[in-house]
Amino acid sequence: MNQSTSAVSYSASAVTTLAGLSINEWVALGGFLIGVATFVVNWRYKHIQTKIMLEQGKHD
């Protein structure tokens, strides 16, 4: 199979799967994605905060 045929096949499969989700499944998926996004944002800002605290400690 060439690359374009493979891409079309996977895309059609994804659309078919997503189209078959009920409203409860969409809400669950949305909640999961919001949870993952919250984790990533919190981790990033905690990393920045830790980096700043370490830098301030070195200058004292």
Buried (B, 14 or more C-beta within 10 A) or exposed (E): EEEEEEEEEEEEEEEEEEEEEEEEEEEEEEEEEEEEEEEEEEEEEEEEEEEEEEEEEEEE
